[in-house]
Amino acid sequence: MKDIKILGTGCPKCKKLEELAEKAAKELGIDYKIEKVSNLNEIMDFGVMVTPALAVDGKIMITGKIPKIDDIKKVLS
């Protein structure tokens, strides 16, 4: 099971990243769990200074932008 975390304060970009990550996971047919992390201290614990950010299995993979769905699929594969 992939552990996907969306790091951000709930801004529109964060919500879009969550939507795209969920869509990518479904299209790949993988077993996943998505969690939103909005607490600034928790976000900084990941070393993230620019949101939105995408973490997969505890590792930051994308920060500071809304990636294309194909880029998310590569990260999840």
PyMOL Python script that loads the backbone (N, CA, C, O; Angstrom):
from pymol import cmd

cmd.read_pdbstr("""\
ATOM      1  N   MET A   1       0.848  -1.183   0.000  1.00  0.00           N
ATOM      2  CA  MET A   1       0.000   0.000   0.000  1.00  0.00           C
ATOM      3  C   MET A   1       0.887   1.238   0.000  1.00  0.00           C
ATOM      4  O   MET A   1       1.811   1.352   0.805  1.00  0.00           O
ATOM      5  N   LYS A   2       0.599   2.155  -0.903  1.00  0.00           N
ATOM      6  CA  LYS A   2       1.316   3.429  -0.973  1.00  0.00           C
ATOM      7  C   LYS A   2       0.716   4.389   0.046  1.00  0.00           C
ATOM      8  O   LYS A   2      -0.501   4.553   0.127  1.00  0.00           O
ATOM      9  N   ASP A   3       1.590   5.014   0.815  1.00  0.00           N
ATOM     10  CA  ASP A   3       1.184   6.029   1.777  1.00  0.00           C
ATOM     11  C   ASP A   3       1.459   7.387   1.138  1.00  0.00           C
ATOM     12  O   ASP A   3       2.610   7.809   1.028  1.00  0.00           O
ATOM     13  N   ILE A   4       0.398   8.062   0.720  1.00  0.00           N
ATOM     14  CA  ILE A   4       0.513   9.349   0.026  1.00  0.00           C
ATOM     15  C   ILE A   4       0.102  10.451   0.981  1.00  0.00           C
ATOM     16  O   ILE A   4      -0.962  10.396   1.598  1.00  0.00           O
ATOM     17  N   LYS A   5       0.965  11.456   1.095  1.00  0.00           N
ATOM     18  CA  LYS A   5       0.644  12.602   1.945  1.00  0.00           C
ATOM     19  C   LYS A   5       0.687  13.869   1.099  1.00  0.00           C
ATOM     20  O   LYS A   5       1.614  14.085   0.318  1.00  0.00           O
ATOM     21  N   ILE A   6      -0.334  14.696   1.271  1.00  0.00           N
ATOM     22  CA  ILE A   6      -0.394  16.002   0.631  1.00  0.00           C
ATOM     23  C   ILE A   6      -0.074  17.022   1.721  1.00  0.00           C
ATOM     24  O   ILE A   6      -0.824  17.150   2.689  1.00  0.00           O
ATOM     25  N   LEU A   7       1.018  17.738   1.570  1.00  0.00           N
ATOM     26  CA  LEU A   7       1.434  18.712   2.564  1.00  0.00           C
ATOM     27  C   LEU A   7       1.059  20.106   2.087  1.00  0.00           C
ATOM     28  O   LEU A   7       1.487  20.541   1.018  1.00  0.00           O
ATOM     29  N   GLY A   8       0.268  20.795   2.874  1.00  0.00           N
ATOM     30  CA  GLY A   8      -0.160  22.151   2.532  1.00  0.00           C
ATOM     31  C   GLY A   8      -1.238  22.616   3.482  1.00  0.00           C
ATOM     32  O   GLY A   8      -1.805  21.828   4.239  1.00  0.00           O
ATOM     33  N   THR A   9      -1.513  23.902   3.433  1.00  0.00           N
ATOM     34  CA  THR A   9      -2.435  24.501   4.390  1.00  0.00           C
ATOM     35  C   THR A   9      -3.892  24.460   3.958  1.00  0.00           C
ATOM     36  O   THR A   9      -4.763  24.983   4.653  1.00  0.00           O
ATOM     37  N   GLY A  10      -4.159  23.845   2.820  1.00  0.00           N
ATOM     38  CA  GLY A  10      -5.546  23.749   2.358  1.00  0.00           C
ATOM     39  C   GLY A  10      -5.878  24.744   1.269  1.00  0.00           C
ATOM     40  O   GLY A  10      -7.051  24.975   0.977  1.00  0.00           O
ATOM     41  N   CYS A  11      -4.863  25.337   0.663  1.00  0.00           N
ATOM     42  CA  CYS A  11      -5.075  26.298  -0.421  1.00  0.00           C
ATOM     43  C   CYS A  11      -5.584  25.572  -1.671  1.00  0.00           C
ATOM     44  O   CYS A  11      -5.535  24.344  -1.730  1.00  0.00           O
ATOM     45  N   PRO A  12      -6.061  26.303  -2.652  1.00  0.00           N
ATOM     46  CA  PRO A  12      -6.556  25.659  -3.877  1.00  0.00           C
ATOM     47  C   PRO A  12      -5.506  24.766  -4.560  1.00  0.00           C
ATOM     48  O   PRO A  12      -5.857  23.721  -5.108  1.00  0.00           O
ATOM     49  N   LYS A  13      -4.237  25.160  -4.535  1.00  0.00           N
ATOM     50  CA  LYS A  13      -3.187  24.336  -5.146  1.00  0.00           C
ATOM     51  C   LYS A  13      -3.036  23.012  -4.403  1.00  0.00           C
ATOM     52  O   LYS A  13      -2.811  21.972  -5.022  1.00  0.00           O
ATOM     53  N   CYS A  14      -3.159  23.050  -3.085  1.00  0.00           N
ATOM     54  CA  CYS A  14      -3.055  21.830  -2.285  1.00  0.00           C
ATOM     55  C   CYS A  14      -4.210  20.891  -2.604  1.00  0.00           C
ATOM     56  O   CYS A  14      -4.023  19.681  -2.733  1.00  0.00           O
ATOM     57  N   LYS A  15      -5.393  21.456  -2.728  1.00  0.00           N
ATOM     58  CA  LYS A  15      -6.573  20.648  -3.047  1.00  0.00           C
ATOM     59  C   LYS A  15      -6.450  20.034  -4.434  1.00  0.00           C
ATOM     60  O   LYS A  15      -6.849  18.889  -4.645  1.00  0.00           O
ATOM     61  N   LYS A  16      -5.898  20.791  -5.385  1.00  0.00           N
ATOM     62  CA  LYS A  16      -5.708  20.289  -6.747  1.00  0.00           C
ATOM     63  C   LYS A  16      -4.692  19.151  -6.751  1.00  0.00           C
ATOM     64  O   LYS A  16      -4.887  18.149  -7.439  1.00  0.00           O
ATOM     65  N   LEU A  17      -3.604  19.299  -5.983  1.00  0.00           N
ATOM     66  CA  LEU A  17      -2.606  18.244  -5.906  1.00  0.00           C
ATOM     67  C   LEU A  17      -3.216  16.970  -5.324  1.00  0.00           C
ATOM     68  O   LEU A  17      -2.929  15.872  -5.800  1.00  0.00           O
ATOM     69  N   GLU A  18      -4.044  17.109  -4.310  1.00  0.00           N
ATOM     70  CA  GLU A  18      -4.708  15.950  -3.720  1.00  0.00           C
ATOM     71  C   GLU A  18      -5.599  15.261  -4.758  1.00  0.00           C
ATOM     72  O   GLU A  18      -5.594  14.036  -4.881  1.00  0.00           O
ATOM     73  N   GLU A  19      -6.355  16.061  -5.494  1.00  0.00           N
ATOM     74  CA  GLU A  19      -7.252  15.520  -6.524  1.00  0.00           C
ATOM     75  C   GLU A  19      -6.455  14.755  -7.585  1.00  0.00           C
ATOM     76  O   GLU A  19      -6.835  13.652  -7.978  1.00  0.00           O
ATOM     77  N   LEU A  20      -5.348  15.350  -8.046  1.00  0.00           N
ATOM     78  CA  LEU A  20      -4.532  14.697  -9.077  1.00  0.00           C
ATOM     79  C   LEU A  20      -3.850  13.439  -8.558  1.00  0.00           C
ATOM     80  O   LEU A  20      -3.747  12.448  -9.281  1.00  0.00           O
ATOM     81  N   ALA A  21      -3.383  13.467  -7.315  1.00  0.00           N
ATOM     82  CA  ALA A  21      -2.726  12.295  -6.743  1.00  0.00           C
ATOM     83  C   ALA A  21      -3.711  11.138  -6.620  1.00  0.00           C
ATOM     84  O   ALA A  21      -3.374   9.992  -6.918  1.00  0.00           O
ATOM     85  N   GLU A  22      -4.911  11.439  -6.187  1.00  0.00           N
ATOM     86  CA  GLU A  22      -5.928  10.390  -6.071  1.00  0.00           C
ATOM     87  C   GLU A  22      -6.287   9.825  -7.440  1.00  0.00           C
ATOM     88  O   GLU A  22      -6.431   8.613  -7.599  1.00  0.00           O
ATOM     89  N   LYS A  23      -6.431  10.697  -8.415  1.00  0.00           N
ATOM     90  CA  LYS A  23      -6.754  10.254  -9.772  1.00  0.00           C
ATOM     91  C   LYS A  23      -5.630   9.382 -10.339  1.00  0.00           C
ATOM     92  O   LYS A  23      -5.893   8.348 -10.953  1.00  0.00           O
ATOM     93  N   ALA A  24      -4.385   9.797 -10.133  1.00  0.00           N
ATOM     94  CA  ALA A  24      -3.240   9.028 -10.641  1.00  0.00           C
ATOM     95  C   ALA A  24      -3.195   7.646  -9.989  1.00  0.00           C
ATOM     96  O   ALA A  24      -2.972   6.647 -10.672  1.00  0.00           O
ATOM     97  N   ALA A  25      -3.403   7.585  -8.680  1.00  0.00           N
ATOM     98  CA  ALA A  25      -3.372   6.300  -7.972  1.00  0.00           C
ATOM     99  C   ALA A  25      -4.480   5.377  -8.481  1.00  0.00           C
ATOM    100  O   ALA A  25      -4.263   4.181  -8.670  1.00  0.00           O
ATOM    101  N   LYS A  26      -5.660   5.939  -8.698  1.00  0.00           N
ATOM    102  CA  LYS A  26      -6.775   5.129  -9.193  1.00  0.00           C
ATOM    103  C   LYS A  26      -6.491   4.625 -10.608  1.00  0.00           C
ATOM    104  O   LYS A  26      -6.759   3.466 -10.924  1.00  0.00           O
ATOM    105  N   GLU A  27      -5.946   5.500 -11.458  1.00  0.00           N
ATOM    106  CA  GLU A  27      -5.652   5.098 -12.831  1.00  0.00           C
ATOM    107  C   GLU A  27      -4.581   4.012 -12.881  1.00  0.00           C
ATOM    108  O   GLU A  27      -4.605   3.154 -13.763  1.00  0.00           O
ATOM    109  N   LEU A  28      -3.638   4.049 -11.930  1.00  0.00           N
ATOM    110  CA  LEU A  28      -2.601   3.023 -11.876  1.00  0.00           C
ATOM    111  C   LEU A  28      -3.112   1.731 -11.248  1.00  0.00           C
ATOM    112  O   LEU A  28      -2.490   0.677 -11.379  1.00  0.00           O
ATOM    113  N   GLY A  29      -4.248   1.822 -10.566  1.00  0.00           N
ATOM    114  CA  GLY A  29      -4.823   0.649  -9.927  1.00  0.00           C
ATOM    115  C   GLY A  29      -4.046   0.181  -8.705  1.00  0.00           C
ATOM    116  O   GLY A  29      -4.042  -1.006  -8.378  1.00  0.00           O
ATOM    117  N   ILE A  30      -3.390   1.117  -8.034  1.00  0.00           N
ATOM    118  CA  ILE A  30      -2.601   0.737  -6.856  1.00  0.00           C
ATOM    119  C   ILE A  30      -3.428   0.891  -5.583  1.00  0.00           C
ATOM    120  O   ILE A  30      -4.395   1.651  -5.529  1.00  0.00           O
ATOM    121  N   ASP A  31      -3.020   0.151  -4.575  1.00  0.00           N
ATOM    122  CA  ASP A  31      -3.626   0.252  -3.253  1.00  0.00           C
ATOM    123  C   ASP A  31      -2.962   1.434  -2.561  1.00  0.00           C
ATOM    124  O   ASP A  31      -1.735   1.473  -2.463  1.00  0.00           O
ATOM    125  N   TYR A  32      -3.737   2.396  -2.079  1.00  0.00           N
ATOM    126  CA  TYR A  32      -3.157   3.610  -1.530  1.00  0.00           C
ATOM    127  C   TYR A  32      -3.996   4.168  -0.388  1.00  0.00           C
ATOM    128  O   TYR A  32      -5.161   3.817  -0.198  1.00  0.00           O
ATOM    129  N   LYS A  33      -3.350   5.050   0.359  1.00  0.00           N
ATOM    130  CA  LYS A  33      -4.016   5.802   1.416  1.00  0.00           C
ATOM    131  C   LYS A  33      -3.533   7.237   1.277  1.00  0.00           C
ATOM    132  O   LYS A  33      -2.327   7.477   1.219  1.00  0.00           O
ATOM    133  N   ILE A  34      -4.460   8.202   1.220  1.00  0.00           N
ATOM    134  CA  ILE A  34      -4.084   9.620   1.122  1.00  0.00           C
ATOM    135  C   ILE A  34      -4.398  10.300   2.443  1.00  0.00           C
ATOM    136  O   ILE A  34      -5.469  10.123   3.023  1.00  0.00           O
ATOM    137  N   GLU A  35      -3.429  11.084   2.901  1.00  0.00           N
ATOM    138  CA  GLU A  35      -3.585  11.850   4.128  1.00  0.00           C
ATOM    139  C   GLU A  35      -3.176  13.295   3.846  1.00  0.00           C
ATOM    140  O   GLU A  35      -2.165  13.552   3.192  1.00  0.00           O
ATOM    141  N   LYS A  36      -3.974  14.228   4.349  1.00  0.00           N
ATOM    142  CA  LYS A  36      -3.631  15.647   4.233  1.00  0.00           C
ATOM    143  C   LYS A  36      -2.883  16.068   5.494  1.00  0.00           C
ATOM    144  O   LYS A  36      -3.314  15.780   6.610  1.00  0.00           O
ATOM    145  N   VAL A  37      -1.765  16.748   5.303  1.00  0.00           N
ATOM    146  CA  VAL A  37      -0.983  17.275   6.419  1.00  0.00           C
ATOM    147  C   VAL A  37      -1.022  18.800   6.309  1.00  0.00           C
ATOM    148  O   VAL A  37      -0.426  19.380   5.401  1.00  0.00           O
ATOM    149  N   SER A  38      -1.725  19.437   7.235  1.00  0.00           N
ATOM    150  CA  SER A  38      -1.867  20.886   7.159  1.00  0.00           C
ATOM    151  C   SER A  38      -1.186  21.624   8.309  1.00  0.00           C
ATOM    152  O   SER A  38      -1.079  22.850   8.283  1.00  0.00           O
ATOM    153  N   ASN A  39      -0.723  20.880   9.322  1.00  0.00           N
ATOM    154  CA  ASN A  39      -0.038  21.497  10.448  1.00  0.00           C
ATOM    155  C   ASN A  39       1.353  21.958   9.998  1.00  0.00           C
ATOM    156  O   ASN A  39       2.154  21.159   9.514  1.00  0.00           O
ATOM    157  N   LEU A  40       1.628  23.251  10.163  1.00  0.00           N
ATOM    158  CA  LEU A  40       2.894  23.807   9.674  1.00  0.00           C
ATOM    159  C   LEU A  40       4.113  23.145  10.305  1.00  0.00           C
ATOM    160  O   LEU A  40       5.127  22.956   9.632  1.00  0.00           O
ATOM    161  N   ASN A  41       4.032  22.791  11.580  1.00  0.00           N
ATOM    162  CA  ASN A  41       5.165  22.128  12.226  1.00  0.00           C
ATOM    163  C   ASN A  41       5.428  20.756  11.612  1.00  0.00           C
ATOM    164  O   ASN A  41       6.580  20.368  11.415  1.00  0.00           O
ATOM    165  N   GLU A  42       4.362  20.029  11.312  1.00  0.00           N
ATOM    166  CA  GLU A  42       4.523  18.717  10.671  1.00  0.00           C
ATOM    167  C   GLU A  42       5.094  18.865   9.266  1.00  0.00           C
ATOM    168  O   GLU A  42       5.935  18.071   8.844  1.00  0.00           O
ATOM    169  N   ILE A  43       4.635  19.885   8.543  1.00  0.00           N
ATOM    170  CA  ILE A  43       5.143  20.135   7.189  1.00  0.00           C
ATOM    171  C   ILE A  43       6.637  20.444   7.261  1.00  0.00           C
ATOM    172  O   ILE A  43       7.419  19.929   6.463  1.00  0.00           O
ATOM    173  N   MET A  44       7.032  21.286   8.218  1.00  0.00           N
ATOM    174  CA  MET A  44       8.449  21.645   8.353  1.00  0.00           C
ATOM    175  C   MET A  44       9.277  20.449   8.809  1.00  0.00           C
ATOM    176  O   MET A  44      10.461  20.368   8.480  1.00  0.00           O
ATOM    177  N   ASP A  45       8.686  19.522   9.556  1.00  0.00           N
ATOM    178  CA  ASP A  45       9.397  18.300   9.952  1.00  0.00           C
ATOM    179  C   ASP A  45       9.823  17.485   8.732  1.00  0.00           C
ATOM    180  O   ASP A  45      10.815  16.757   8.780  1.00  0.00           O
ATOM    181  N   PHE A  46       9.074  17.610   7.648  1.00  0.00           N
ATOM    182  CA  PHE A  46       9.440  16.946   6.397  1.00  0.00           C
ATOM    183  C   PHE A  46      10.542  17.706   5.662  1.00  0.00           C
ATOM    184  O   PHE A  46      11.102  17.201   4.689  1.00  0.00           O
ATOM    185  N   GLY A  47      10.859  18.932   6.127  1.00  0.00           N
ATOM    186  CA  GLY A  47      11.858  19.751   5.459  1.00  0.00           C
ATOM    187  C   GLY A  47      11.279  20.558   4.305  1.00  0.00           C
ATOM    188  O   GLY A  47      12.018  21.101   3.484  1.00  0.00           O
ATOM    189  N   VAL A  48       9.970  20.632   4.248  1.00  0.00           N
ATOM    190  CA  VAL A  48       9.298  21.350   3.160  1.00  0.00           C
ATOM    191  C   VAL A  48       9.125  22.815   3.542  1.00  0.00           C
ATOM    192  O   VAL A  48       8.595  23.136   4.605  1.00  0.00           O
ATOM    193  N   MET A  49       9.579  23.693   2.659  1.00  0.00           N
ATOM    194  CA  MET A  49       9.435  25.123   2.887  1.00  0.00           C
ATOM    195  C   MET A  49       8.440  25.760   1.916  1.00  0.00           C
ATOM    196  O   MET A  49       7.963  26.870   2.151  1.00  0.00           O
ATOM    197  N   VAL A  50       8.128  25.057   0.830  1.00  0.00           N
ATOM    198  CA  VAL A  50       7.199  25.573  -0.181  1.00  0.00           C
ATOM    199  C   VAL A  50       6.136  24.510  -0.433  1.00  0.00           C
ATOM    200  O   VAL A  50       6.454  23.361  -0.740  1.00  0.00           O
ATOM    201  N   THR A  51       4.883  24.902  -0.301  1.00  0.00           N
ATOM    202  CA  THR A  51       3.787  23.972  -0.552  1.00  0.00           C
ATOM    203  C   THR A  51       3.097  24.355  -1.853  1.00  0.00           C
ATOM    204  O   THR A  51       3.267  25.476  -2.333  1.00  0.00           O
ATOM    205  N   PRO A  52       2.335  23.458  -2.422  1.00  0.00           N
ATOM    206  CA  PRO A  52       2.018  22.125  -1.946  1.00  0.00           C
ATOM    207  C   PRO A  52       3.188  21.168  -2.142  1.00  0.00           C
ATOM    208  O   PRO A  52       4.091  21.419  -2.941  1.00  0.00           O
ATOM    209  N   ALA A  53       3.154  20.081  -1.408  1.00  0.00           N
ATOM    210  CA  ALA A  53       4.172  19.047  -1.547  1.00  0.00           C
ATOM    211  C   ALA A  53       3.512  17.673  -1.511  1.00  0.00           C
ATOM    212  O   ALA A  53       2.458  17.476  -0.906  1.00  0.00           O
ATOM    213  N   LEU A  54       4.163  16.745  -2.171  1.00  0.00           N
ATOM    214  CA  LEU A  54       3.662  15.370  -2.247  1.00  0.00           C
ATOM    215  C   LEU A  54       4.721  14.440  -1.665  1.00  0.00           C
ATOM    216  O   LEU A  54       5.865  14.420  -2.119  1.00  0.00           O
ATOM    217  N   ALA A  55       4.331  13.684  -0.670  1.00  0.00           N
ATOM    218  CA  ALA A  55       5.220  12.680  -0.076  1.00  0.00           C
ATOM    219  C   ALA A  55       4.644  11.303  -0.361  1.00  0.00           C
ATOM    220  O   ALA A  55       3.437  11.085  -0.245  1.00  0.00           O
ATOM    221  N   VAL A  56       5.513  10.381  -0.732  1.00  0.00           N
ATOM    222  CA  VAL A  56       5.103   9.006  -0.981  1.00  0.00           C
ATOM    223  C   VAL A  56       5.962   8.107  -0.101  1.00  0.00           C
ATOM    224  O   VAL A  56       7.190   8.127  -0.183  1.00  0.00           O
ATOM    225  N   ASP A  57       5.304   7.324   0.735  1.00  0.00           N
ATOM    226  CA  ASP A  57       5.978   6.417   1.659  1.00  0.00           C
ATOM    227  C   ASP A  57       7.029   7.151   2.501  1.00  0.00           C
ATOM    228  O   ASP A  57       8.125   6.642   2.734  1.00  0.00           O
ATOM    229  N   GLY A  58       6.668   8.351   2.948  1.00  0.00           N
ATOM    230  CA  GLY A  58       7.521   9.120   3.854  1.00  0.00           C
ATOM    231  C   GLY A  58       8.608   9.942   3.195  1.00  0.00           C
ATOM    232  O   GLY A  58       9.368  10.619   3.887  1.00  0.00           O
ATOM    233  N   LYS A  59       8.703   9.900   1.868  1.00  0.00           N
ATOM    234  CA  LYS A  59       9.743  10.631   1.152  1.00  0.00           C
ATOM    235  C   LYS A  59       9.115  11.738   0.308  1.00  0.00           C
ATOM    236  O   LYS A  59       8.177  11.490  -0.450  1.00  0.00           O
ATOM    237  N   ILE A  60       9.635  12.960   0.441  1.00  0.00           N
ATOM    238  CA  ILE A  60       9.136  14.079  -0.356  1.00  0.00           C
ATOM    239  C   ILE A  60       9.545  13.862  -1.809  1.00  0.00           C
ATOM    240  O   ILE A  60      10.719  13.652  -2.111  1.00  0.00           O
ATOM    241  N   MET A  61       8.569  13.916  -2.694  1.00  0.00           N
ATOM    242  CA  MET A  61       8.818  13.660  -4.112  1.00  0.00           C
ATOM    243  C   MET A  61       8.628  14.905  -4.979  1.00  0.00           C
ATOM    244  O   MET A  61       9.326  15.082  -5.978  1.00  0.00           O
ATOM    245  N   ILE A  62       7.681  15.766  -4.596  1.00  0.00           N
ATOM    246  CA  ILE A  62       7.375  16.963  -5.382  1.00  0.00           C
ATOM    247  C   ILE A  62       7.077  18.093  -4.410  1.00  0.00           C
ATOM    248  O   ILE A  62       6.359  17.899  -3.429  1.00  0.00           O
ATOM    249  N   THR A  63       7.628  19.282  -4.681  1.00  0.00           N
ATOM    250  CA  THR A  63       7.330  20.447  -3.835  1.00  0.00           C
ATOM    251  C   THR A  63       7.124  21.685  -4.672  1.00  0.00           C
ATOM    252  O   THR A  63       7.707  21.844  -5.744  1.00  0.00           O
ATOM    253  N   GLY A  64       6.273  22.567  -4.155  1.00  0.00           N
ATOM    254  CA  GLY A  64       6.116  23.905  -4.697  1.00  0.00           C
ATOM    255  C   GLY A  64       5.407  24.056  -6.026  1.00  0.00           C
ATOM    256  O   GLY A  64       5.447  25.133  -6.621  1.00  0.00           O
ATOM    257  N   LYS A  65       4.763  23.012  -6.506  1.00  0.00           N
ATOM    258  CA  LYS A  65       4.066  23.129  -7.793  1.00  0.00           C
ATOM    259  C   LYS A  65       2.972  22.082  -7.895  1.00  0.00           C
ATOM    260  O   LYS A  65       2.907  21.130  -7.117  1.00  0.00           O
ATOM    261  N   ILE A  66       2.123  22.292  -8.878  1.00  0.00           N
ATOM    262  CA  ILE A  66       1.124  21.281  -9.212  1.00  0.00           C
ATOM    263  C   ILE A  66       1.668  20.542 -10.432  1.00  0.00           C
ATOM    264  O   ILE A  66       1.694  21.094 -11.532  1.00  0.00           O
ATOM    265  N   PRO A  67       2.098  19.311 -10.242  1.00  0.00           N
ATOM    266  CA  PRO A  67       2.680  18.562 -11.358  1.00  0.00           C
ATOM    267  C   PRO A  67       1.610  18.033 -12.306  1.00  0.00           C
ATOM    268  O   PRO A  67       0.421  18.010 -11.987  1.00  0.00           O
ATOM    269  N   LYS A  68       2.064  17.615 -13.471  1.00  0.00           N
ATOM    270  CA  LYS A  68       1.167  16.950 -14.404  1.00  0.00           C
ATOM    271  C   LYS A  68       0.858  15.560 -13.842  1.00  0.00           C
ATOM    272  O   LYS A  68       1.652  14.989 -13.095  1.00  0.00           O
ATOM    273  N   ILE A  69      -0.283  15.038 -14.206  1.00  0.00           N
ATOM    274  CA  ILE A  69      -0.706  13.726 -13.690  1.00  0.00           C
ATOM    275  C   ILE A  69       0.300  12.642 -14.064  1.00  0.00           C
ATOM    276  O   ILE A  69       0.518  11.711 -13.289  1.00  0.00           O
ATOM    277  N   ASP A  70       0.916  12.750 -15.243  1.00  0.00           N
ATOM    278  CA  ASP A  70       1.914  11.750 -15.657  1.00  0.00           C
ATOM    279  C   ASP A  70       3.128  11.776 -14.727  1.00  0.00           C
ATOM    280  O   ASP A  70       3.721  10.731 -14.458  1.00  0.00           O
ATOM    281  N   ASP A  71       3.501  12.952 -14.236  1.00  0.00           N
ATOM    282  CA  ASP A  71       4.626  13.056 -13.302  1.00  0.00           C
ATOM    283  C   ASP A  71       4.269  12.404 -11.964  1.00  0.00           C
ATOM    284  O   ASP A  71       5.120  11.779 -11.330  1.00  0.00           O
ATOM    285  N   ILE A  72       3.032  12.547 -11.543  1.00  0.00           N
ATOM    286  CA  ILE A  72       2.596  11.899 -10.306  1.00  0.00           C
ATOM    287  C   ILE A  72       2.601  10.391 -10.486  1.00  0.00           C
ATOM    288  O   ILE A  72       3.009   9.660  -9.584  1.00  0.00           O
ATOM    289  N   LYS A  73       2.154   9.920 -11.636  1.00  0.00           N
ATOM    290  CA  LYS A  73       2.153   8.478 -11.907  1.00  0.00           C
ATOM    291  C   LYS A  73       3.560   7.908 -11.846  1.00  0.00           C
ATOM    292  O   LYS A  73       3.761   6.811 -11.324  1.00  0.00           O
ATOM    293  N   LYS A  74       4.538   8.641 -12.374  1.00  0.00           N
ATOM    294  CA  LYS A  74       5.937   8.173 -12.329  1.00  0.00           C
ATOM    295  C   LYS A  74       6.400   8.037 -10.890  1.00  0.00           C
ATOM    296  O   LYS A  74       7.084   7.075 -10.541  1.00  0.00           O
ATOM    297  N   VAL A  75       6.027   8.999 -10.054  1.00  0.00           N
ATOM    298  CA  VAL A  75       6.428   8.977  -8.652  1.00  0.00           C
ATOM    299  C   VAL A  75       5.781   7.807  -7.917  1.00  0.00           C
ATOM    300  O   VAL A  75       6.397   7.203  -7.039  1.00  0.00           O
ATOM    301  N   LEU A  76       4.552   7.494  -8.273  1.00  0.00           N
ATOM    302  CA  LEU A  76       3.809   6.441  -7.590  1.00  0.00           C
ATOM    303  C   LEU A  76       4.197   5.035  -8.078  1.00  0.00           C
ATOM    304  O   LEU A  76       3.974   4.047  -7.378  1.00  0.00           O
ATOM    305  N   SER A  77       4.766   4.959  -9.257  1.00  0.00           N
ATOM    306  CA  SER A  77       5.113   3.644  -9.839  1.00  0.00           C
ATOM    307  C   SER A  77       6.350   3.056  -9.213  1.00  0.00           C
ATOM    308  O   SER A  77       6.772   1.962  -9.588  1.00  0.00           O
TER     309      SER A  77
END
""", "prot")
cmd.dss("prot")
cmd.show_as("cartoon", "prot")
cmd.util.cbc("prot")
cmd.orient("prot")
